[in-house]
Amino acid sequence: MPKLLSSPLRWYLLALLVIVVDIATKVWAVERFMYGPALQIIPGFLQFTYAENYGAAFSFLADAGGWQRWFFGAIAVVFSTVVVLWIKRLPAARRWEPTALALILGGALGNLWDRMLLGYVRDFISVYYGNWHFPVFNVADMAISVGAAMLVIELLFFKDKGEASSKNSAEV
C-alpha cells in the first residue's frame, strides 16, 4: 500500500478538501447573493441566499458584543488540535472514524477561517417550509454534522464490533 494511503496524511488531506470547498462556496455565495436575490433550488424548501452568523451554531451568542469571536476561535483551535492528534493515533486500518474526524476538522477550520478573518461566519444554504426556517448554514456546517453523525453511528452500532475484532486479533 502506498505510504500516503496508510498514513494520517490522507485524513488531513480530506480535511483540507473540506476547507477548500467550504471557502470556495462561501466566496461564490458572497459574489452571487450578498446583494442579489436568493436562488430557489427547490421552491418552498431549499434556496441559496446570504447570511452572516456572528455567533456559534444557531447564532448562539451572536449579540454578545464581539468577545465571542475570540472565544469560539480559541475553542476551534483547541478542538482542532485534539482532533489532529486523535487522527494521528488511530490505527492505519481504520476508515470510518478518521473520515468522520476529518470532516469535523475541515468544517471547524473552514468556519474558523471566516471567524478570524471576518469576525463572522458566512452562511448561504437555507432550508425552510412555509413559515418554518432552519438556520442558514454552509458546507463547513454540513461536514461537521455528517462527521458527528458518523461518530454517533459508530458509537451506537459498531463500537463493540471494532473492540471485539481488536481483541480477537490481539489474542492470535
N, C-alpha and C positions, 0 to 999 in steps of 0.2 A: 504494500500500500504506500503511495507517495507520502512523504513526510507531512505535507500540508493537510492531507485528509486524516491524519492521525494525531494532529496537534490541536491545541486550543485555538490556534490562529484562525481556523475555519469558522469558529463561532464568533470571533471578534470581527471577521470579515462580513458575516451576516449582520452583525450589529451596525457596522459601517454602512452596509447597503440600506438598512432601515433609515439611518440618519440622512443619507444622500437623497433617498426617495422622499423622505419627510420634508427636508429643506426645499427640494425642487418643487414639490407640490404646493408648499406654502408660498414660494415666490410666484408660482403660476397663479395661485388664488389671489394674492395681493394685486398682481397686474390685471387680472380679469374681473375681480369682484369688489375691490375696495371702493371704487367709485361708480361701479356699474350695477346693473340689476342681477339678481340671483339667477342661476341656471337651473331650471326644473329638469331633473333626471327622471324621476318617477313622480308625475304630478300627484299632489296630495300626500306624498310620503317622503321623498328624498330630493334635496336640492343642494347645489353648491352655492355658498354665499361667503361672506367675510365677517369675522368677529375677532375681537381681541379679548383675551382672558388674562386679567391681572392677578388672579388667584390661582388656586390649585384645581383639582377635579371639581367639576360642577361650580366653578367660580368661588370656591371656599376661600374666605378671607380676601376677596377681590377689593374690598373697600377699606382695607386695613391701614392705608396711608403710605405704603411703599416698602416698609421693612420686610414684608412677606416675600418680596423678590429675592432678597439675600437669604432669608430663612429657607425657602423652598429650593434655592440654588445649593445651599450647603447640604440639605437633605439629599438632593440628587447626586452630589459629588460623593458623599459618604456611601450612599446606597450603591452607586455605580462601582465604586472601589470594591465593595463587598462582593458584588456580582462578578466582577472581573476575576477576583481571587477564587470564588466559588467555581466558576467555569474552569479555571486553570487546574483545580484539584480533582475534577471529575475524571473517571476512567475514560480512556480513548474510545472504548466501545459504546459508550452511552450516546444516545441520539436525541431522545425526546426532551430530557431535562435541559441539556445545554442549548437546544434550539429555543425552548421557552425562555431561558435566561438571556439568550442573545437578543430575542425580540424585545424583552423588557429593557435590556441595557440600551439597545438602539433607540427605543422610544423615549426612555428617560433622558438620554443625551441629546436627542433631537429637540425635545422641549426645553432642556437646559440651555441649549444654544440660543433659542428665542429669548428665554427669560433673562439671560445675562446680557445679550446683545441689545435687546429692545426694551426689556422691563415687563414684557407680557408675552403670552404665547398666542400665535396666530392659528385660528381655527377656521374651517371652511365647510365641513360636512354637516348638513342639517337634516335630521330625521324627525318627521312630525306626522301627526294625523289629526285633522280637524284643528281644534284649539290646543291640543297637547303637543308640546315640543320637547324633544330630548335635547340636552345641552349640546351646542355645536362642538364638534371635535375635529381631529386631524389624523394623519397617518401614524404619527407617534403614539397617539392615544389608542389607536386600533392595535398597534403592535404590542403595547403594554397589556391591553385587555386580552388579546389572544394568548400572549405568553403566560399571563396569570391564570387564564382558564386551563391552559395546558398543564401548568403545575398542579392545579387543583385536581384535574382529571388523573394525573399520575398518582397523586397522594391518595385519592379515593379508590382508584381501580387497579393500579399497577404497582404500588409501593411494595406490597407483600410479595408479589411475584419476583420483583427485582432483588429483594433481600433474600428470598428463597434460592434463587439461581446463584447469587453470590455465595451463599453458604454452601451450596452443593459443589460449586467449582472450587471453593477453598478446602473442602473435605477430600477432594480427589487427589 
